[in-house]
């Protein structure tokens, strides 16, 4: 039939299927081949153009009846059919336009949703970078963020915070890489040809940031141990000492629960680790005594509970400042992990045993994959490190 207003108004609404699913009827115009109308069981009526493009039948929506009159829809259909006749693919162009319209905010959230391997702390850091340094860009189309903008913003942030500038742009680079792989046109080609953050690498504009190398020297171990003994909160005191004697990352230790501690086996297990692999370590006599003393008065599932609420201990900044003052130098909790590693290396702990103690893994190390380490093989190295720390700390 010829699709006119009077004809369209008389078209019946199709019934839904017996299972409640929607259905639709298709009406094709007799005077303009390729022009048609979809009538859905929900009552919507939408114009479309249908043509074979590159051997495949493509259907492109023109808009709803009511928003478009039949006459205007016919004109749009003629224009689109003319483009198809000239070799263009309106469906691909429409998909590309939609993909290019994605904002930084939408692309960033989609990136975080897709990356299921990211830890909560990492996601939090990414949000701080984007919301703190790129908040005015969030509503912008990703396609409108160009190389010059990125170079200038990186320089602006770097005037006061070079490391933050680098981290922010690394997050943005990851979002663009995600967008390049995700947002495509009908032909499967990315609508983003390049990653504009690469300008920083080509221009060597990344800031050189020194990696922290601070550790506790042997003569400072006694000062540290005595300073932790002066802390008002016993859980914080034990937490600091536990970090030094295990070399754990701060949040891995903070999230330790009592059901992960086995006094029968003299072990404890960190289930939520940076590399996603459970990490089991032996309890040295010092660590066993520390945990047994803590367990005797425990009233929480957490080994190191927060003094506020029912959560685990968070980074105790006041206690860190107190220990830093006692040491008479800057101090952060990660210094304790570096100290553990440095001591282990000085004691000539075998490389693979040290990697097991630290839960480090290298996917490119074929030999490592063939070494199956029993937990008991780690007891001697653990006790060597414990003895060294204890002797120098005067315990």
NORZIMO-V279033 format. One record per backbone hydrogen bond with DSSP energy under -1.0 kcal/mol. CO is the residue of the C=O (numbers start at 1). NH is the residue of the N-H. Records with the same first field share a line. If there is no record, write none. Layout:
CO = NH ; NH
This chain:
2 = 4
4 = 8
5 = 9
8 = 11
17 = 20
21 = 17
23 = 41
25 = 39
27 = 37
32 = 35
34 = 50
35 = 29
36 = 48
37 = 27
38 = 46
39 = 25
40 = 43
44 = 40
45 = 65
46 = 38
47 = 62 ; 63
48 = 36
49 = 60
51 = 58
53 = 56
56 = 53
58 = 51
60 = 49
63 = 47
64 = 68
68 = 66
69 = 73
70 = 74
71 = 75
72 = 76
73 = 77
74 = 78
75 = 79
76 = 80
77 = 81
78 = 82
79 = 83
80 = 84
81 = 85
82 = 86
83 = 88
84 = 87
89 = 93
90 = 94
91 = 95
92 = 96
93 = 97
94 = 98
95 = 99
96 = 100
99 = 102
102 = 142
103 = 107
104 = 108
105 = 109
106 = 110
107 = 111
108 = 112
109 = 113
110 = 114
111 = 115
114 = 116
115 = 118
119 = 123
120 = 124
121 = 125
122 = 126
123 = 127
124 = 128
125 = 129
126 = 130
127 = 131
128 = 132
129 = 133
130 = 134
134 = 137
137 = 140
138 = 105
140 = 104
141 = 144
142 = 145
146 = 150
147 = 151
148 = 152
149 = 153
150 = 154
151 = 155
152 = 156
153 = 157
154 = 158
157 = 160 ; 161
161 = 165
162 = 166
163 = 167
164 = 168
165 = 169
166 = 170
167 = 171
168 = 172
169 = 173
170 = 174
171 = 175
172 = 176
173 = 177
174 = 178
175 = 179
176 = 180
177 = 181
178 = 182
179 = 183
183 = 191
185 = 188
189 = 185
195 = 198
196 = 199
197 = 200
198 = 202
199 = 203
200 = 205
217 = 220
220 = 224
221 = 225
222 = 226
223 = 227
224 = 228
225 = 229
228 = 231
233 = 237
234 = 238
235 = 239
236 = 240
237 = 241
238 = 242
239 = 243
240 = 244
241 = 245
243 = 247
249 = 253
250 = 254
251 = 255
253 = 256
256 = 303
257 = 260
258 = 261
260 = 269
262 = 267
266 = 283
267 = 262
268 = 281
270 = 279
279 = 270
281 = 268
284 = 288
285 = 289
286 = 290
287 = 291
288 = 292
289 = 293
290 = 294
291 = 295
292 = 296
294 = 297
295 = 298
301 = 258
304 = 313
311 = 306
315 = 317
316 = 320
317 = 321
318 = 322
319 = 323
320 = 324
321 = 325
322 = 326
323 = 327
324 = 328 ; 329
332 = 335
333 = 336
334 = 338
335 = 339
336 = 340
337 = 341
338 = 342
339 = 343
340 = 344
341 = 345
342 = 346
343 = 347
344 = 349
345 = 348
350 = 354
351 = 355
352 = 356
353 = 357
354 = 358
355 = 360
362 = 365
364 = 366
367 = 370
368 = 371
374 = 377
375 = 378
378 = 382
379 = 383
380 = 384
381 = 385
382 = 386
383 = 387
384 = 388
385 = 389
386 = 390
387 = 391
388 = 392
389 = 393
390 = 395
